[in-house]
Amino acid sequence: MKVIKYITIILFSIMLLSSCKKEKDSTNSRITYQCPMQCEGSKVYTEAGSCPICKMDLKSQSPEISKVLETGISESSIFNLTSVWKTEENESIYLKDLRGKTLVMVMIYTTCKAACPRLVADMRNIEEKVPKEYTNDIQYVLISIDPKNDTPKRLKEFAKENYMDGEHWTFLQGNEESVREFANVLAVKYKQISPLDFSHSNIISVFNPEGELVHQQEGLGVDNKETIASILETVKK
């Protein structure tokens, strides 16, 4: 009887271990990985790695894993980017230093004579339409796609020339790698066509105070009602 009892216990243990293994394998098979910035849209991978576009680590899409990192920053936040930027005041900052405010961001270059002046006008038009009571809750950020020529000194001059020198305006100079990385995150395409000229997308993006993309306005001189509504929705939460 003791032998039968031991055999029963052993068989039960084997069945239990087998069941646990199958459950674990099943869980693993459900885990997929995706770029936190969704550079490739909804594309997912079955193995961990890095995004071929922005080079950020792919994040697990397992339902059992929290979407908020230990820092309190979500996986889809631009604050996960670790590049260092120079402001028009020649101060070094990380994007996460902008956390806590709604961000209205656009990529331009100061020697542009065609699209960029209109993008700048669109940014100023958005700023003018947002009620002044929310000014301190919003940061308008212009990032140069020409870091070689758009030095902090030049960006400061440009800010003054365009009446964008207030505290709620920020201009950023990165390096070629960080600019390309951020452009990929925003789905902004640009290409240098001469020493001082670029062809580029015309996109204004709105991020909530946690750095998550909530809206994009594409084109020049377009109706910005949805953009204004998105901005106000984030500052009122």
PADRENRO-35642 format. One record per atom (N, C-alpha, C): x, y, z; residue in three letters. Coordinates in steps of 0.05 Angstrom, whole numbers, padded with zeros to 5 digits, always signed. Example, Ala and Ser with C-alpha at 12.3 -4.5 7.8 and 13.67 -1.06 7.14 Angstrom:
// residues 2
+00264-00114+00156ALA
+00246-00090+00156ALA
+00264-00066+00156ALA
+00257-00045+00142SER
+00273-00021+00143SER
+00258+00001+00157SER
//
This chain:
// residues 237
+00017-00024+00000MET
+00000+00000+00000MET
+00017+00025+00000MET
+00040+00024+00015LYS
+00057+00047+00016LYS
+00069+00053-00012LYS
+00076+00031-00026VAL
+00087+00034-00053VAL
+00067+00048-00071VAL
+00042+00039-00070ILE
+00021+00051-00087ILE
+00017+00080-00079ILE
+00019+00086-00053LYS
+00015+00114-00044LYS
+00037+00132-00055LYS
+00063+00122-00054TYR
+00085+00137-00064TYR
+00083+00142-00094TYR
+00075+00120-00108ILE
+00073+00122-00137ILE
+00052+00143-00144ILE
+00029+00143-00129THR
+00008+00162-00134THR
+00018+00191-00130THR
+00033+00195-00108ILE
+00044+00221-00102ILE
+00063+00231-00124ILE
+00080+00212-00133ILE
+00099+00219-00154ILE
+00085+00226-00180ILE
+00065+00210-00188LEU
+00050+00215-00212LEU
+00035+00242-00211LEU
+00024+00248-00187PHE
+00010+00273-00183PHE
+00029+00297-00186PHE
+00053+00294-00175SER
+00073+00315-00176SER
+00082+00320-00205SER
+00085+00298-00220ILE
+00093+00301-00248ILE
+00072+00315-00264ILE
+00046+00308-00259MET
+00024+00320-00273MET
+00022+00350-00266MET
+00027+00357-00241LEU
+00026+00385-00232LEU
+00048+00401-00245LEU
+00072+00390-00246LEU
+00095+00404-00258LEU
+00090+00408-00288LEU
+00079+00387-00300SER
+00073+00389-00329SER
+00053+00410-00335SER
+00032+00412-00318SER
+00011+00432-00321SER
+00023+00460-00318SER
+00040+00463-00298CYS
+00052+00490-00294CYS
+00069+00498-00318CYS
+00084+00478-00329LYS
+00101+00484-00351LYS
+00085+00493-00376LYS
+00063+00478-00380LYS
+00045+00485-00403LYS
+00034+00513-00399LYS
+00026+00519-00374GLU
+00014+00545-00369GLU
+00035+00567-00374GLU
+00060+00561-00365LYS
+00082+00581-00369LYS
+00087+00585-00398LYS
+00089+00562-00413ASP
+00094+00564-00442ASP
+00072+00579-00456ASP
+00047+00574-00447SER
+00025+00588-00459SER
+00026+00618-00454SER
+00035+00625-00430THR
+00037+00654-00423THR
+00059+00667-00440THR
+00082+00652-00443ASN
+00104+00663-00459ASN
+00096+00667-00488ASN
+00080+00648-00498SER
+00072+00650-00526SER
+00054+00674-00531SER
+00041+00685-00509ARG
+00024+00707-00513ARG
+00039+00734-00512ARG
+00064+00733-00503ILE
+00079+00758-00499ILE
+00090+00767-00526ILE
+00085+00792-00533THR
+00096+00804-00557THR
+00111+00829-00549THR
+00127+00840-00567TYR
+00142+00863-00561TYR
+00138+00884-00582TYR
+00137+00910-00574GLN
+00131+00932-00592GLN
+00147+00956-00584GLN
+00154+00973-00604CYS
+00167+00998-00598CYS
+00149+01015-00581CYS
+00158+01026-00558PRO
+00141+01043-00541PRO
+00132+01069-00556PRO
+00147+01077-00576MET
+00139+01101-00591MET
+00122+01094-00616MET
+00118+01067-00620GLN
+00103+01057-00643GLN
+00113+01069-00669GLN
+00139+01068-00673CYS
+00152+01078-00697CYS
+00142+01063-00722CYS
+00135+01037-00718GLU
+00126+01021-00740GLU
+00096+01015-00738GLU
+00082+01033-00726GLY
+00053+01030-00723GLY
+00047+01007-00703GLY
+00030+00989-00712SER
+00021+00967-00694SER
+00039+00942-00696SER
+00061+00944-00711LYS
+00078+00921-00714LYS
+00089+00911-00688LYS
+00089+00884-00683VAL
+00099+00872-00659VAL
+00120+00851-00666VAL
+00136+00844-00646TYR
+00156+00824-00649TYR
+00152+00802-00628TYR
+00161+00778-00633THR
+00158+00756-00615THR
+00181+00753-00596THR
+00203+00768-00600GLU
+00226+00767-00583GLU
+00234+00796-00575GLU
+00247+00797-00552ALA
+00256+00823-00542ALA
+00279+00833-00560ALA
+00282+00859-00561GLY
+00303+00871-00577GLY
+00300+00901-00577GLY
+00309+00914-00598SER
+00307+00944-00600SER
+00294+00951-00626SER
+00281+00974-00626CYS
+00267+00984-00650CYS
+00288+00991-00671CYS
+00283+00981-00696PRO
+00303+00987-00717PRO
+00303+01016-00726PRO
+00283+01031-00717ILE
+00282+01059-00725ILE
+00293+01078-00704ILE
+00280+01078-00680CYS
+00289+01097-00659CYS
+00309+01084-00639CYS
+00314+01058-00642LYS
+00334+01043-00626LYS
+00326+01040-00596LYS
+00302+01048-00588MET
+00293+01044-00561MET
+00287+01014-00557MET
+00290+01005-00532ASP
+00283+00977-00526ASP
+00254+00971-00531ASP
+00249+00948-00544LEU
+00221+00940-00548LEU
+00209+00933-00521LEU
+00184+00940-00517LYS
+00170+00935-00492LYS
+00150+00912-00494LYS
+00149+00897-00472SER
+00131+00874-00472SER
+00102+00883-00473SER
+00086+00869-00489GLN
+00058+00875-00491GLN
+00041+00855-00475GLN
+00054+00840-00458SER
+00040+00821-00441SER
+00019+00834-00424SER
-00005+00825-00423PRO
-00026+00838-00406PRO
-00020+00836-00377PRO
-00002+00818-00369GLU
+00004+00816-00340GLU
+00024+00837-00331GLU
+00038+00851-00350ILE
+00059+00869-00343ILE
+00048+00898-00343ILE
+00055+00913-00323SER
+00045+00940-00321SER
+00056+00957-00343SER
+00040+00977-00351LYS
+00049+00996-00372LYS
+00063+01020-00361LYS
+00067+01021-00335VAL
+00081+01043-00322VAL
+00107+01034-00311VAL
+00129+01048-00318LEU
+00155+01040-00309LEU
+00159+01049-00279LEU
+00182+01040-00268GLU
+00187+01046-00240GLU
+00189+01076-00235GLU
+00197+01090-00256THR
+00199+01120-00254THR
+00172+01133-00254THR
+00151+01118-00259GLY
+00125+01130-00261GLY
+00119+01141-00289GLY
+00137+01136-00308ILE
+00134+01145-00335ILE
+00124+01121-00352ILE
+00103+01125-00367SER
+00092+01103-00383SER
+00110+01096-00406SER
+00106+01072-00417GLU
+00124+01062-00438GLU
+00121+01079-00464GLU
+00099+01092-00468SER
+00094+01107-00492SER
+00103+01136-00490SER
+00115+01144-00468SER
+00123+01172-00463SER
+00149+01179-00477SER
+00150+01203-00488ILE
+00176+01213-00499ILE
+00196+01218-00477ILE
+00188+01218-00453PHE
+00207+01223-00431PHE
+00225+01199-00426PHE
+00220+01177-00440ASN
+00238+01154-00439ASN
+00263+01158-00456ASN
+00262+01178-00474LEU
+00285+01184-00491LEU
+00307+01197-00473LEU
+00331+01188-00476THR
+00353+01197-00458THR
+00372+01217-00470THR
+00365+01228-00494SER
+00383+01247-00507SER
+00384+01273-00492SER
+00406+01287-00494VAL
+00410+01313-00482VAL
+00406+01335-00503VAL
+00392+01357-00495TRP
+00387+01379-00514TRP
+00397+01405-00502TRP
+00403+01424-00520LYS
+00410+01451-00512LYS
+00387+01470-00517LYS
+00380+01486-00498THR
+00358+01506-00502THR
+00370+01531-00515THR
+00352+01550-00522GLU
+00361+01575-00533GLU
+00376+01592-00512GLU
+00374+01584-00486GLU
+00389+01597-00465GLU
+00415+01582-00460GLU
+00422+01563-00477ASN
+00446+01547-00475ASN
+00447+01530-00450ASN
+00424+01521-00441GLU
+00422+01503-00418GLU
+00418+01475-00428GLU
+00430+01455-00415SER
+00427+01427-00423SER
+00403+01415-00408SER
+00385+01402-00423ILE
+00362+01390-00411ILE
+00356+01363-00424ILE
+00340+01347-00409TYR
+00329+01322-00420TYR
+00299+01329-00426TYR
+00287+01313-00444LEU
+00259+01318-00450LEU
+00242+01314-00424LEU
+00251+01296-00407LYS
+00235+01292-00382LYS
+00235+01316-00364LYS
+00253+01335-00369ASP
+00253+01360-00353ASP
+00228+01377-00360ASP
+00215+01371-00382LEU
+00191+01385-00390LEU
+00166+01372-00379LEU
+00169+01351-00364ARG
+00146+01336-00353ARG
+00129+01354-00335ARG
+00103+01351-00336GLY
+00085+01365-00319GLY
+00069+01387-00334GLY
+00077+01392-00359LYS
+00062+01411-00375LYS
+00053+01398-00401LYS
+00031+01408-00412THR
+00023+01400-00439THR
+00044+01411-00458THR
+00053+01394-00477LEU
+00073+01403-00496LEU
+00062+01405-00524LEU
+00067+01427-00536VAL
+00059+01432-00564VAL
+00086+01434-00579VAL
+00092+01414-00597MET
+00119+01412-00608MET
+00118+01412-00638MET
+00139+01425-00650VAL
+00142+01425-00679VAL
+00171+01425-00685VAL
+00178+01413-00709MET
+00206+01412-00718MET
+00209+01432-00741MET
+00229+01450-00739ILE
+00234+01470-00759ILE
+00264+01474-00762ILE
+00272+01493-00779TYR
+00299+01503-00779TYR
+00298+01533-00786TYR
+00317+01548-00775THR
+00314+01577-00776THR
+00320+01590-00803THR
+00335+01577-00820THR
+00341+01589-00847THR
+00319+01582-00867THR
+00299+01568-00859CYS
+00277+01560-00878CYS
+00262+01585-00887CYS
+00256+01586-00913LYS
+00242+01609-00924LYS
+00214+01602-00934LYS
+00207+01577-00932ALA
+00182+01568-00943ALA
+00162+01559-00922ALA
+00164+01533-00914ALA
+00144+01522-00896ALA
+00148+01531-00867ALA
+00172+01533-00858CYS
+00177+01539-00829CYS
+00164+01565-00819CYS
+00167+01587-00834PRO
+00153+01611-00825PRO
+00123+01607-00821PRO
+00111+01590-00838ARG
+00082+01585-00835ARG
+00077+01567-00811ARG
+00095+01548-00806LEU
+00093+01531-00782LEU
+00095+01548-00757LEU
+00114+01567-00757VAL
+00118+01585-00734VAL
+00092+01602-00730VAL
+00081+01611-00752ALA
+00056+01626-00751ALA
+00033+01609-00740ALA
+00033+01584-00748ASP
+00012+01565-00737ASP
+00016+01561-00707ASP
+00040+01559-00698MET
+00046+01556-00669MET
+00036+01581-00654MET
+00042+01604-00665ARG
+00034+01629-00652ARG
+00004+01631-00652ARG
-00009+01622-00673ASN
-00038+01623-00675ASN
-00051+01605-00654ASN
-00039+01582-00650ILE
-00049+01563-00629ILE
-00046+01576-00602ILE
-00022+01588-00597GLU
-00017+01600-00571GLU
-00036+01623-00566GLU
-00043+01638-00586GLU
-00061+01661-00583GLU
-00090+01652-00577GLU
-00098+01629-00588LYS
-00125+01619-00584LYS
-00130+01605-00557LYS
-00108+01596-00545VAL
-00111+01582-00519VAL
-00115+01604-00498VAL
-00136+01601-00481PRO
-00141+01621-00460PRO
-00116+01626-00443PRO
-00111+01651-00437LYS
-00087+01659-00422LYS
-00085+01646-00395LYS
-00107+01638-00384GLU
-00107+01626-00357GLU
-00091+01599-00357GLU
-00087+01588-00381TYR
-00073+01562-00383TYR
-00044+01565-00392TYR
-00034+01590-00395THR
-00007+01595-00405THR
+00014+01580-00389THR
+00012+01580-00363ASN
+00032+01567-00346ASN
+00031+01537-00346ASN
+00010+01526-00359ASP
+00007+01497-00360ASP
+00016+01485-00386ASP
+00026+01502-00404ILE
+00033+01493-00431ILE
+00061+01503-00438ILE
+00076+01485-00452GLN
+00102+01493-00462GLN
+00102+01489-00492GLN
+00108+01510-00507TYR
+00110+01509-00536TYR
+00139+01504-00543TYR
+00145+01482-00557VAL
+00172+01473-00561VAL
+00178+01471-00591VAL
+00199+01484-00600LEU
+00208+01483-00628LEU
+00235+01470-00629LEU
+00237+01448-00643ILE
+00262+01433-00645ILE
+00274+01436-00672ILE
+00299+01443-00673SER
+00313+01447-00699SER
+00321+01421-00712SER
+00316+01419-00738ILE
+00326+01396-00753ILE
+00353+01402-00766ILE
+00364+01425-00759ASP
+00390+01434-00770ASP
+00408+01441-00746ASP
+00416+01421-00730PRO
+00431+01427-00706PRO
+00459+01439-00712PRO
+00469+01435-00736LYS
+00496+01446-00742LYS
+00495+01477-00743LYS
+00474+01488-00755ASN
+00472+01517-00758ASN
+00455+01530-00736ASN
+00435+01516-00726ASP
+00417+01527-00706ASP
+00429+01524-00678ASP
+00449+01540-00672THR
+00462+01539-00646THR
+00443+01553-00626THR
+00448+01549-00600PRO
+00431+01563-00580PRO
+00430+01593-00585PRO
+00453+01605-00593LYS
+00453+01634-00598LYS
+00434+01641-00621LYS
+00435+01625-00643ARG
+00418+01630-00666ARG
+00389+01626-00658ARG
+00383+01605-00642LEU
+00356+01600-00634LEU
+00345+01623-00617LEU
+00362+01634-00600LYS
+00354+01656-00583LYS
+00347+01680-00600LYS
+00363+01686-00620GLU
+00358+01708-00639GLU
+00331+01703-00653GLU
+00327+01679-00663PHE
+00303+01672-00677PHE
+00278+01675-00659PHE
+00281+01667-00634ALA
+00258+01670-00615ALA
+00251+01700-00612ALA
+00270+01717-00610LYS
+00265+01745-00607LYS
+00253+01757-00632LYS
+00264+01749-00655GLU
+00254+01759-00681GLU
+00224+01752-00685GLU
+00216+01730-00674ASN
+00189+01720-00678ASN
+00171+01723-00654ASN
+00179+01740-00635TYR
+00163+01746-00611TYR
+00156+01720-00597TYR
+00175+01703-00594MET
+00171+01677-00580MET
+00192+01673-00558MET
+00197+01695-00545ASP
+00219+01695-00525ASP
+00208+01693-00496ASP
+00182+01687-00493GLY
+00171+01684-00466GLY
+00178+01657-00454GLY
+00173+01655-00428GLU
+00181+01630-00414GLU
+00166+01605-00424GLU
+00142+01609-00436HIS
+00127+01586-00445HIS
+00135+01577-00473HIS
+00157+01590-00484TRP
+00168+01581-00509TRP
+00196+01569-00504TRP
+00202+01547-00517THR
+00228+01534-00514THR
+00238+01525-00541THR
+00263+01531-00547PHE
+00275+01522-00572PHE
+00297+01502-00564PHE
+00300+01480-00580LEU
+00319+01459-00573LEU
+00337+01453-00596LEU
+00363+01450-00589GLN
+00383+01441-00608GLN
+00394+01414-00598GLN
+00393+01393-00614GLY
+00405+01368-00607GLY
+00429+01362-00624GLY
+00435+01337-00628ASN
+00455+01329-00648ASN
+00441+01314-00670ASN
+00455+01306-00691GLU
+00441+01294-00713GLU
+00427+01268-00705GLU
+00439+01253-00687GLU
+00427+01227-00678GLU
+00401+01232-00662GLU
+00402+01250-00643SER
+00379+01255-00626SER
+00356+01268-00642SER
+00363+01285-00661VAL
+00342+01298-00678VAL
+00329+01277-00695VAL
+00345+01259-00707ARG
+00333+01238-00724ARG
+00316+01219-00707ARG
+00325+01213-00683GLU
+00309+01196-00665GLU
+00282+01208-00659GLU
+00283+01234-00652PHE
+00258+01247-00644PHE
+00239+01250-00668PHE
+00251+01256-00691ALA
+00235+01258-00716ALA
+00220+01232-00722ALA
+00234+01209-00717ASN
+00222+01183-00722ASN
+00198+01179-00703ASN
+00201+01188-00678VAL
+00180+01186-00659VAL
+00155+01201-00667VAL
+00159+01225-00679LEU
+00137+01242-00688LEU
+00128+01235-00716LEU
+00141+01217-00729ALA
+00135+01210-00757ALA
+00140+01234-00775ALA
+00159+01250-00767VAL
+00167+01273-00784VAL
+00189+01264-00803VAL
+00186+01268-00828LYS
+00206+01261-00848LYS
+00221+01287-00856LYS
+00247+01285-00858TYR
+00262+01308-00867TYR
+00287+01299-00882TYR
+00297+01315-00900LYS
+00320+01309-00916LYS
+00334+01334-00924LYS
+00361+01334-00920GLN
+00376+01358-00928GLN
+00380+01358-00958GLN
+00373+01380-00971ILE
+00375+01382-01000ILE
+00396+01402-01009ILE
+00407+01417-00990SER
+00429+01435-00995SER
+00441+01443-00968SER
+00464+01456-00967PRO
+00476+01463-00941PRO
+00457+01477-00922PRO
+00438+01492-00932LEU
+00420+01508-00914LEU
+00391+01502-00919LEU
+00385+01481-00934ASP
+00357+01476-00940ASP
+00350+01446-00935ASP
+00325+01443-00925PHE
+00315+01416-00919PHE
+00286+01414-00930PHE
+00279+01390-00939SER
+00251+01384-00944SER
+00241+01369-00919SER
+00217+01375-00910HIS
+00208+01362-00885HIS
+00178+01362-00883HIS
+00168+01345-00865SER
+00140+01344-00859SER
+00131+01368-00843SER
+00106+01375-00845ASN
+00095+01398-00830ASN
+00075+01387-00810ASN
+00085+01380-00786ILE
+00068+01368-00765ILE
+00072+01382-00739ILE
+00050+01389-00726ILE
+00050+01400-00699ILE
+00038+01378-00681ILE
+00053+01371-00660SER
+00044+01350-00642SER
+00038+01360-00614SER
+00017+01348-00602VAL
+00009+01354-00575VAL
+00014+01330-00557VAL
+00028+01335-00535PHE
+00033+01314-00515PHE
+00021+01322-00489PHE
+00010+01302-00474ASN
+00000+01309-00448ASN
+00023+01312-00428ASN
+00017+01321-00403PRO
+00039+01326-00384PRO
+00057+01302-00378PRO
+00048+01278-00385GLU
+00064+01254-00381GLU
+00080+01246-00406GLU
+00080+01264-00426GLY
+00096+01259-00450GLY
+00084+01239-00469GLY
+00058+01235-00468GLU
+00044+01216-00486GLU
+00030+01232-00508GLU
+00035+01223-00533LEU
+00023+01236-00556LEU
-00007+01234-00556LEU
-00021+01257-00558VAL
-00050+01256-00558VAL
-00062+01267-00584VAL
-00046+01283-00599HIS
-00058+01294-00624HIS
-00036+01304-00642HIS
-00041+01303-00668GLN
-00022+01314-00688GLN
-00038+01330-00708GLN
-00028+01353-00715GLN
-00039+01371-00735GLN
-00020+01371-00759GLN
-00029+01363-00782GLU
-00012+01361-00805GLU
-00020+01381-00827GLU
-00001+01395-00838GLY
-00006+01414-00859GLY
+00000+01442-00850GLY
-00004+01461-00868LEU
+00002+01489-00862LEU
-00023+01506-00863LEU
-00027+01522-00843GLY
-00050+01540-00842GLY
-00077+01525-00841GLY
-00077+01501-00829VAL
-00101+01485-00827VAL
-00118+01494-00804VAL
-00143+01485-00804ASP
-00161+01490-00781ASP
-00150+01477-00756ASP
-00145+01493-00735ASN
-00133+01482-00711ASN
-00152+01477-00688ASN
-00178+01475-00694LYS
-00198+01471-00673LYS
-00192+01446-00657LYS
-00186+01424-00671GLU
-00181+01398-00657GLU
-00156+01400-00640GLU
-00136+01415-00650THR
-00111+01418-00635THR
-00116+01434-00610THR
-00131+01455-00611ILE
-00137+01471-00588ILE
-00153+01454-00568ILE
-00172+01439-00578ALA
-00189+01422-00561ALA
-00172+01401-00546ALA
-00152+01389-00560SER
-00134+01370-00548SER
-00117+01382-00526SER
-00108+01406-00531ILE
-00092+01420-00512ILE
-00108+01426-00486ILE
-00132+01436-00490LEU
-00148+01443-00467LEU
-00157+01418-00452LEU
-00161+01397-00466GLU
-00169+01372-00452GLU
-00147+01362-00434GLU
-00122+01365-00442THR
-00100+01355-00426THR
-00095+01374-00402THR
-00098+01400-00405VAL
-00092+01418-00383VAL
-00114+01418-00362VAL
-00138+01410-00370LYS
-00161+01410-00351LYS
-00163+01384-00335LYS
-00148+01364-00342LYS
-00149+01338-00327LYS
-00136+01341-00300LYS
//
